């Protein structure tokens, strides 16, 4: 009996012995092992994680609304107008840039003579002359400050005698270059001369002029018409003198009688 038990202890019972693998088990591939060996395709660069369908739809709708809003703004928003560069400035960089303050009938009349001599005109006035200026190759500015920011070579005051003082005092002189020349065209000379000497910085040039003609007498040209001027304060050399000479040459070429005089003796 003991030997029988020992026999079973050594060899184990038939029920405990491992079962013989079946034919299918011996020859079928191990699919789990094959799956582990299969290479994993790397994610594409920049690929976004999948989004929820509802979230994706909402975001696409928001993007479409933003695009529509942008197109509407582009259709209805108008850029702020800015004066373009005149043809004279573009063609001849050495041409004077004359800024006219007060662009009424007389200012326009003087501007035509300046343009005939190949110089550029910039203008400002209380009234809106932008349409006229656009048609005549003149840059129009809606404020005196905007005109001075362009730093014209010559600032020509063509306002009425009643408004000249307020115009000169309101001019933002700090925006102009130190060698700027300020001139006037008033028929009286003592008043503008004293006014400009009082207000303008000492480095600014001052020229008082008196065109002894106007839009009516000079409508067929300035030939044989007198022009009187006084160099009140102009540097003897350098850029300011050159500017002054070119400015006065406009009238010298246009008129028949060109007179240099001390206009300060002419009382207002």
C-alpha positions as CSV (number, residue, x, y, z in Angstrom):
1,X,0.0,0.0,0.0
2,X,2.8,2.3,0.9
3,X,4.6,1.5,-2.2
4,X,1.5,2.3,-4.2
5,X,1.2,5.7,-2.5
6,X,4.9,6.4,-3.2
7,X,4.4,5.5,-6.8
8,X,1.6,8.0,-7.1
9,X,3.6,10.6,-5.2
10,X,6.5,10.4,-7.6
11,X,4.6,10.3,-10.8
12,X,1.5,12.2,-9.8
13,X,-2.0,11.3,-10.5
14,X,-3.3,11.2,-14.1
15,X,-5.8,14.0,-13.2
16,X,-3.0,16.3,-12.0
17,X,-0.8,15.7,-15.1
18,X,-0.7,18.6,-17.6
19,X,-3.0,18.0,-20.6
20,X,-1.5,17.3,-24.0
21,X,-1.7,20.4,-26.2
22,X,-4.2,20.0,-29.1
23,X,-3.2,20.2,-32.7
24,X,-4.7,23.6,-33.1
25,X,-2.9,24.9,-30.1
26,X,0.5,23.6,-31.3
27,X,0.2,25.0,-34.9
28,X,-1.9,28.3,-34.4
29,X,0.2,31.5,-34.2
30,X,0.2,33.5,-31.0
31,X,-1.8,36.6,-32.1
32,X,-1.1,38.4,-28.9
33,X,2.7,38.1,-29.5
34,X,2.3,39.3,-33.1
35,X,0.3,42.3,-31.9
36,X,3.0,43.3,-29.5
37,X,5.6,43.1,-32.4
38,X,3.5,45.3,-34.8
39,X,5.1,48.7,-35.3
40,X,3.1,51.7,-34.0
41,X,2.7,54.5,-36.5
42,X,3.9,57.9,-35.0
43,X,1.4,60.7,-34.7
44,X,1.6,63.3,-37.5
45,X,3.5,66.5,-36.6
46,X,1.1,69.2,-35.5
47,X,-1.8,66.9,-35.3
48,X,-4.5,68.1,-33.0
49,X,-6.2,65.8,-30.5
50,X,-9.7,64.8,-31.5
51,X,-12.3,67.3,-30.5
52,X,-15.7,66.8,-29.3
53,X,-18.1,67.1,-32.3
54,X,-20.3,69.7,-30.5
55,X,-17.2,71.8,-29.6
56,X,-15.8,71.6,-33.1
57,X,-19.1,72.8,-34.6
58,X,-19.3,75.8,-32.3
59,X,-15.7,76.9,-32.9
60,X,-16.2,76.6,-36.7
61,X,-19.3,78.7,-36.4
62,X,-17.5,81.4,-34.4
63,X,-14.7,81.5,-36.9
64,X,-17.2,82.0,-39.8
65,X,-18.9,84.8,-37.9
66,X,-15.5,86.5,-37.3
67,X,-14.6,86.3,-41.0
68,X,-18.0,87.8,-41.9
69,X,-17.6,90.6,-39.4
70,X,-14.1,91.3,-40.7
71,X,-15.3,91.5,-44.3
72,X,-18.1,93.9,-43.3
73,X,-15.7,96.2,-41.5
74,X,-13.4,96.2,-44.6
75,X,-16.4,97.2,-46.8
76,X,-17.7,100.0,-44.7
77,X,-14.7,101.5,-42.9
78,X,-13.0,104.3,-44.9
79,X,-9.4,105.2,-44.2
80,X,-8.8,108.7,-42.9
81,X,-7.8,111.0,-45.8
82,X,-4.3,112.3,-45.9
83,X,-2.9,114.9,-48.3
84,X,-0.9,113.2,-51.1
85,X,2.4,114.5,-52.3
86,X,2.0,117.1,-55.0
87,X,3.4,116.4,-58.5
88,X,5.8,119.3,-58.1
89,X,7.4,117.8,-55.0
90,X,7.6,114.4,-56.7
91,X,9.3,115.8,-59.9
92,X,11.6,118.4,-58.4
93,X,12.9,117.7,-54.8
94,X,14.7,121.1,-54.9
95,X,11.5,123.1,-55.4
96,X,10.3,125.3,-52.5
97,X,7.4,124.1,-50.4
98,X,5.3,127.2,-49.7
99,X,2.7,126.9,-47.0
100,X,-0.2,129.4,-47.4
101,X,-2.3,130.3,-44.4
102,X,-5.6,131.7,-45.5
103,X,-6.6,130.1,-48.8
104,X,-9.4,132.5,-49.9
105,X,-9.5,134.4,-53.2
106,X,-6.2,136.1,-52.7
107,X,-4.4,133.0,-51.4
108,X,-5.5,131.0,-54.4
109,X,-4.4,133.9,-56.7
110,X,-0.9,133.9,-55.2
111,X,-0.7,130.1,-55.3
112,X,-1.1,130.0,-59.0
113,X,1.9,132.3,-59.5
114,X,4.0,130.1,-57.1
115,X,3.0,127.0,-59.1
116,X,3.8,128.6,-62.4
117,X,7.4,129.0,-61.2
118,X,7.6,125.2,-60.4
119,X,7.2,125.3,-56.6
120,X,4.9,123.3,-54.4
121,X,2.0,124.8,-52.5
122,X,0.5,123.6,-49.2
123,X,-2.5,125.3,-47.9
124,X,-4.8,125.6,-44.9
125,X,-7.8,127.7,-44.2
126,X,-10.9,128.0,-41.9
127,X,-13.0,127.0,-44.9
128,X,-12.7,123.7,-46.7
129,X,-10.9,124.1,-50.0
130,X,-9.9,120.4,-50.3
131,X,-11.8,119.9,-53.5
132,X,-10.3,122.9,-55.2
133,X,-6.8,121.9,-54.0
134,X,-7.2,118.4,-55.2
135,X,-8.1,119.7,-58.7
136,X,-5.1,122.0,-58.8
137,X,-2.3,119.9,-57.4
138,X,-2.2,121.5,-54.0
139,X,-2.0,119.8,-50.7
140,X,-4.7,121.0,-48.4
141,X,-4.6,120.6,-44.6
142,X,-7.6,121.0,-42.3
143,X,-5.6,122.5,-39.5
144,X,-2.7,124.9,-39.1
145,X,-0.9,122.3,-36.9
146,X,-1.1,119.7,-39.6
147,X,0.4,122.1,-42.1
148,X,3.2,123.1,-39.8
149,X,4.1,119.4,-39.2
150,X,5.0,119.3,-42.9
151,X,7.7,121.9,-42.2
152,X,7.3,124.1,-45.4
153,X,10.3,126.2,-46.4
154,X,8.2,129.4,-46.5
155,X,5.1,130.1,-44.4
156,X,3.1,132.8,-46.3
157,X,0.3,134.5,-44.3
158,X,-2.6,135.5,-46.6
159,X,-5.2,136.0,-43.9
160,X,-7.1,139.3,-43.5
161,X,-5.6,142.1,-41.5
162,X,-8.1,141.5,-38.7
163,X,-7.2,137.9,-38.2
164,X,-3.4,138.1,-38.9
165,X,-2.4,138.5,-35.3
166,X,-4.5,135.6,-34.0
167,X,-3.3,133.4,-36.8
168,X,0.4,134.1,-36.1
169,X,0.0,133.7,-32.4
170,X,-1.8,130.4,-33.0
171,X,0.9,129.0,-35.2
172,X,2.8,126.0,-33.6
173,X,6.2,127.4,-34.3
174,X,7.9,124.5,-32.5
175,X,6.9,122.2,-35.3
176,X,8.7,124.3,-37.9
177,X,12.4,124.2,-38.8
178,X,14.6,127.0,-37.3
179,X,15.5,128.3,-40.8
180,X,11.8,128.7,-41.8
181,X,10.9,132.0,-43.6
182,X,7.7,133.7,-42.6
183,X,6.2,136.2,-45.1
184,X,3.0,138.2,-45.4
185,X,1.2,139.9,-48.2
186,X,-0.7,142.6,-46.3
187,X,-1.1,146.0,-47.9
188,X,0.1,147.7,-44.6
189,X,3.6,146.9,-43.5
190,X,4.4,148.4,-40.1
191,X,1.9,146.3,-38.3
192,X,2.9,142.8,-39.7
193,X,6.6,143.7,-39.4
194,X,6.4,144.5,-35.7
195,X,4.1,141.6,-35.1
196,X,6.4,139.0,-36.7
197,X,9.5,140.5,-34.9
198,X,7.7,140.2,-31.6
199,X,6.3,136.7,-31.9
200,X,8.8,134.7,-34.1
201,X,11.9,133.1,-32.7
202,X,15.1,135.1,-33.6
203,X,16.3,132.4,-35.9
204,X,13.2,132.6,-38.1
205,X,13.5,134.6,-41.3
206,X,11.0,137.5,-41.9
207,X,10.1,138.9,-45.3
208,X,7.3,141.5,-45.7
209,X,5.9,141.7,-49.2
210,X,3.4,143.9,-50.9
211,X,2.0,142.7,-54.2
212,X,0.5,145.9,-55.6
213,X,-2.1,144.0,-57.5
214,X,-4.8,141.4,-56.9
215,X,-7.0,138.8,-58.5
216,X,-8.8,141.3,-60.6
217,X,-5.8,143.4,-61.9
218,X,-3.6,140.3,-62.2
219,X,-6.2,138.0,-63.8
220,X,-4.3,138.1,-67.1
221,X,-0.9,137.7,-65.5
222,X,1.5,139.6,-63.3
223,X,3.6,141.2,-66.0
224,X,4.2,144.9,-65.6
225,X,2.7,144.9,-62.2
226,X,4.7,146.2,-59.2
227,X,5.8,144.1,-56.3
228,X,7.5,145.6,-53.3
229,X,9.3,143.7,-50.6
230,X,11.5,144.1,-47.5
231,X,13.9,141.6,-46.1
232,X,13.2,142.3,-42.4
233,X,15.4,139.6,-41.0
234,X,17.2,137.0,-43.1
235,X,20.5,135.2,-42.5
236,X,23.3,136.5,-44.6
237,X,24.4,133.1,-45.6
238,X,23.4,129.4,-45.5
239,X,20.1,127.7,-46.3
240,X,17.8,130.5,-45.1
241,X,19.4,133.0,-47.6
242,X,19.0,130.5,-50.4
243,X,15.4,129.9,-49.5
244,X,14.7,133.7,-49.4
245,X,16.3,134.2,-52.8
246,X,14.3,131.4,-54.4
247,X,11.1,132.7,-52.8
248,X,11.6,136.3,-54.0
249,X,12.6,135.0,-57.5
250,X,9.0,133.7,-57.9
251,X,7.7,137.3,-58.0
252,X,10.8,138.6,-59.8
253,X,10.1,136.2,-62.7
254,X,6.3,136.9,-62.7
255,X,6.1,140.7,-62.3
256,X,7.4,143.5,-64.4
257,X,8.4,145.9,-61.5
258,X,10.4,144.3,-58.7
259,X,11.2,146.8,-55.9
260,X,13.4,146.2,-52.8
261,X,12.5,148.7,-50.2
262,X,12.3,149.2,-46.4
263,X,8.5,148.8,-46.1
264,X,8.7,149.5,-42.4
265,X,8.5,153.2,-43.3
266,X,5.0,152.6,-44.8
267,X,2.6,153.3,-42.0
268,X,-0.5,151.2,-41.4
